[in-house]
């Protein structure tokens, strides 16, 4: 792994990494999407003429690093969540502060990156916008990337924990209980 020590301070490590880990950020990733109405076109043992459309997203890897390291299967699906510029999504600072304090469980705020090779503004991760792609697809993107960025510990674990909290929520009614 080659990285710039100056860029490694703070939230991110910037460099050319040989592997994929949780917290890796990829920019301008083409993601195939299933169009609305496709289900009505599909019948068993037939092929739809237009299966997908492709949009481009900034994404962060949420699959656990240990699962990625163990899997030799190139078709193993990797979980990605969309990233957007925080100030574009939420122009009001108070809204971004709510995200940072965990008051919006579907969102997580990542700090800006100001490395010599790569800079970006604060980003918001949306746990409601999830994609999966085969491991081989991201590995190919890695080979083509001149430089990559990944979250450092403990920020990677904070992201993972926020993702887990969002998906483990259970809506329960208040119990009708009178204490004796």
Secondary structure as UniProt FT lines:
FT   STRAND          2..3
FT   TURN            5..8
FT   TURN            10..11
FT   STRAND          12..16
FT   TURN            22..23
FT   STRAND          24..34
FT   TURN            36..37
FT   HELIX           38..41
FT   TURN            44..45
FT   STRAND          52..61
FT   HELIX           65..70
FT   TURN            74..75
FT   STRAND          77..85
FT   HELIX           86..89
FT   HELIX           93..100
FT   TURN            101..102
FT   TURN            105..106
FT   STRAND          107..110
FT   STRAND          113..114
FT   STRAND          119..120
FT   STRAND          123..134
FT   HELIX           135..144
FT   STRAND          148..151
FT   TURN            153..154
FT   HELIX           155..168
//
